[in-house]
Amino acid sequence: MTDPRAMVQTMITLASASLGLVAALAWNEAIKATLAKLGLGEDLAGLYTYAILATLIAIIVLALLGRLSAKLGGQAAFEREAEG
């Protein structure tokens, strides 16, 4: 029999991943539109600027999440129990 907690955890994980993808795509479009307004649209300088901005945003978000995880003791809110 399937553990209901494991099923809920899986649903939360899938929802988080898909919502994260939607947010990433929204940021992608926002950054592209901003660069286009600044005249750095599709040229090489614009592509490098976009890549650097995306990398910096990823580093900042991951650093903040790492700090939050450390404050919480490094444990996930939901832990999958070993199936036995």
Secondary structure as UniProt FT lines:
FT   HELIX           4..37
FT   TURN            38..39
FT   HELIX           44..71
FT   TURN            72..73
//
